[in-house]
Amino acid sequence: MIMKTVSALIAGAALSVAGTTARADGHEKLTIAYFLEWPMPFQFAKVNGTYEKALGKKINWVSFESGVAMSAAMASGDIQIAVSQGIPPFVVATSGGLDLQAVDVAVSYSENDNCVVASALEIDKNSASELAGKKVAVPLGTAAHYGLIKQMNHFGVDLESLSVVDMAPAEGAAALNQGAVDMACGWGGALRRMKENGNVLLTGAEKEELGILVFDVTSAPASYIAENGDELATFLKVTAEANAMWNDEANRAEMVSVIARDAGMDEDATADTMATFVFPTVAEQLSDKWLGGGSQEFMDGVAQVFLEAGSIDNRLGSYAGTVNTGPLSAAAR
């Protein structure tokens, strides 16, 4: 069921992109995707109109519930840039034939994406085998889905034994708290709500030991990047400046209230969430650990896991071509 569902999502998006390029080429408006309840420094610049001042055009910001939905919207030309798209949905999309490229490392967050088991089951990492036969809510083709597969493989739980329901994190949190599912996977505010009635099997550090890296990228259609490289470089420069501002703790009191309002969260939850986030500098993003090679290797591993799990039908021979460092390098100059 998982394979058919994810394949159908990508097939639909691929059909949409077949005769389409990013429709904003040359237009005066730019449409950008982002997540609510996912607080990031760029939102300080978003609220203050910094992007529009730098780009000299109107920006239409549209919130999405999953990276898979972002891929489909980029494929159809409805959005030109996706901020903080998870690597797994990006890999699913490019493996399915969508010509998207990652242009920066938006955020690393191993503690802020996970699967939560209902407290009533009293299942932890020492009894995870008891999850066999249980019902799980997870947004397919996302970082949460990849984490679920890797964790179940680690615990020796047959994925085929699970009843998997494709749900956005907010829906999964509601289902878990209502007792409609036994486990739910997600991120951000939804993950915090899941934890109110459940527990994680592995911490972020424990997941990293298993090779479950969790990070997002800024992505865009290759056609848009080819036609608008300077515009994208300016966008990334504003983003990098906002990240640098946040990374200086002296600025956080000023920024957190603005970011919280834009993210649809209270200030305490925003501060707690962002405390688990890492925003690499441009130099770090261009290093071998990230876009200089590490990210591409990680994508290759993600694709192999999804292929073996039957969640995608095929994988690329190499994911090197899905990363474009040109705009970010230009932003650093």
N, C-alpha and C positions, 0 to 999 in steps of 0.2 A: 504494500500500500504506500509506503514512504517513497519508493522509487517512482511509482506512477505519478504521485502527487507533485514531487519536485520536478520531474521531467515535464509534466504538463505546464507548470509555471514557466519554465524556461522555454518550452516550445512556443507558448503563447507570446512571450516577449520577443522571441526570435522572429516570429511572423510579423510582429509589429515593426521591427527594425528593418525588415527586408528591403523596403522601399523608402526608408526614412533616414534623414540625418538630423543632427541636433538643430531644431528649427529656430533656435535663437541666433544662429549665425547672422551677424549684421543687424540684428534687432536692437531696439533701445532698451528692452527689458531682459533681465536675467532671472531665471527661476532656479532656486537652490533648495535641495532637500535636507532636512535635519530631523532629529528626534526630540520630542518632548520628554520631560523627566530624565534628561540626559545632559546635565549641566556641563558646559565647556566654556573656556575663555572667549572663544569667538563670539559668543552671545553678547558680551560686553560691547564689542565693536558693532555687532548687528543692531543692538538697541540704540546706540549712539549715532548710527548712520555713517560710520567710518568707511564701510565697504562702498556705499553709494558715492561718498565724496571722492574716494580714491579711484573708482571705476567710471564715474561720471554717467551713471545710468541707474534707472530704477531696478530694484531687486524685489522679486516676489519670493518670499520664504514659505515653503510648504512642509508641514510636519508629516512624517510617515511612521508606521508601526513596525516595520521590519526592513532589513536590507534587501530582501527579495523583492519587496514592493518598489524599492528605490531602483533596482535593476530594470524592472519592467517599465518604470516611468522614464528612465534614461533611454531605453530601447525605443520607446514610442516618441521620443523627442519632447516629452512634457517637462522634463527638467534637464538642466545642462551640467550641474555639479551636485554631487551627493557628499555631504559632510558626515564623517564618522560612519561609513559603511563597514560592516564587519567583514573580515577576510573570508570566512566560509561562504556567505552569499555572493561575494565578489568572485570567488573561485567557481561556485556553481554556475554563475552567469557566463563567465568566460569559457568554462568547459562546455557549456551548451551552445557556444557560437556567438555570443554577444561581444562586440568589439569595444570593450571598456578598458580603461587604464587607470591604475592607481598612481596618484601624483604626490601624496605625502602620507606620513604616519600621523593620523589625527590624535590618537590616544592609546595608551596601553593600560589594561585594567583587569588583571587576572583575578582580583577579588570581587569584581563587580559584574560577573556573568557566571551563573551557576545553576545547578539543579537542586531543588529542595524537596525533601520527602516529608509527607504529613507526619506530624509529631505522634499522632495516635498509633502509627504503625511501629514506633520504637525501633526503626531500622537505622543503623549507622554503618560506617565503613567496615565494621567487623561482622556485620550480618547482611551485607548488601545483596547476597545471593537470594534473599527473600523477596527481592523486587521482581523476580520472574513471575510473569502472569499479571503484573500490575498495570494500571492505566496511567499514561504519562501525557501531559500537555507540553508541547514544544513547538516553537515556530520553525518549520522545516527549512533547511538550507541556510541556517544562520550559525553564528558562533555558538549559541546555546545548543543547537542540534549536534554540531561537531563535538562539543564537550560531552554531551550525552553519550554519543557513540564511543568516544575514547574511554570514558569512565566505565561504561558497561563492559567494554572489552577488557579493561583492567580487572574488573570484579568477576569476570567470567559469566556474565548474565547474557543469555542469548537474546539478541535484539528482536528476533522473530517471536519471542515469548511475550513481548510487551505489546500492549494495546496503545498505539501512539495516535494522539489527536493533534492535528495542526492548529495551534492557537497562538495568537499574539501574546506577548508577555502579560499584558494587563488582563486579558481574558483568562490566561492560565492561572494567574494569581487569584482571580475571583473563583475559578473552578476548584482550586486547591483549598481555599478557605471555606468553600461551601461543601467540601467533601465529595465533589463530583469526580476528582482524579486523585490518584495516590501520590503523584510526584509531578512537579511543574518546573520548567526551565525558562530562564529569562534573565533580564538585566535591569539596572537602574531602579526607579521607584517601584516597579512591579516586583523586582527581586526582594526589596525590603518588605513589601507586603506579604510575599510568600513566606519569609522567615518569621513572620508573626505567628504562623501556625505550622512551622516545619523546621527542618534542620538540613544543612548541606552535608554531603558525604565526604567531600574533600575541600580543604582550604585552597586559596589561590596558590600558595607556595607548594602544596602537595600536587596540585594540578600541573604546575610548571615542571616539577620533577618527572612527570609522565610525558612531557613534551606538549602539553596543552597551553600554548601561548594564546593570549587573548588580546588582540589589538585591532583597531579600526584604521581605515585609510580614507582620504578624500579621493573620490573617483569621478570620472567623467567619460563620456563617449570619445573614442579616439578621433572621430570626425570633428567634434567640437574643439578638442585640444589642437588639432592640426590647423584649424582656421582662426583660433583665438588664443594662441600661446601667450601673448603679452598680457591679455586680459586675465588669464588664469594665473600668471606669475604675480600680477598685482593682488589678486584675491589671496593667494598663498602668503604674500608678504604681509598683508594686514592680519591674517590668521597667526602667522609666526610672531608678530609684534604683540598680539593679544596674549599668546602663550607665554612669551617672555615677561610680560607684565604680571601675569598670574604667578609665574615661577618665582617672582620676587615677593616674599611674604608680606612686605610692607604695603602692597597694593590690595591685598585680599579683602580687607574690610570694606574698601570702596567698591570692589567688583562683585562681591558675593550677593548683595541685595539685588543688584541689577540682573545678574545671571539667574538668580532664583525666580524672579518674577517672569522672566522670559521662558524659563524651563517649566513653569507651572508647579513650582515646589516651594516649601518654606525654607527659610535661610539655614536652619539647623540641618535639615536633610540635605540641602545643597552642599554645605560645608563638609558633612560626613561623607557624602558620595565622592566629592572631588578630592578628598583626602586619600582615596584609594586609586586615584588616577595619576598617570605619569604622562606629561606632555614633552616629548623629546625636542631638543633644539634642532634647527635646520641642519647644523653640522652633524648631529647625531643621526638624524633621519637619513642623511646621505652616506652614512658610514656602512661598512660591511655588515654590521649587525642588522641593519634595517634594509633600506632600499638599494644598498650597494651589493646585495646578494642574499642576505639572510631571509628577507621577506619572500623572495622568489622561491627559495628552497622550502620554506614553510608552506607556501601555497602548493607546492608539489606534493608535500606530505598530506595536506588536507585533502587534495584531490584523490590521492590513493586511498585514504580512509573512506571517503564517500563512495568511491568506486567499489571497494570491497564490501561495503555495507549495502550496495545496491541502490544508493540514493541518487547517483548520477549514472548515465549510460556510457559516458566516455570521458577521457581526460586529455589535456593537451600534452604533447611531448615535452614541452618546456613552458614555464610561465614567465620567462624573462621578458617576453614581448608585452606582457600585461602591466609592466611598470614603466613609467615615463618620468625620468628625473629632470628633464629639460626645464619645465616651468619652475620647479622648486630651486634648481641651480640658478636660474635667472633671478628669482626672488632674493637670493642671498647676495647678489651683486649690488 
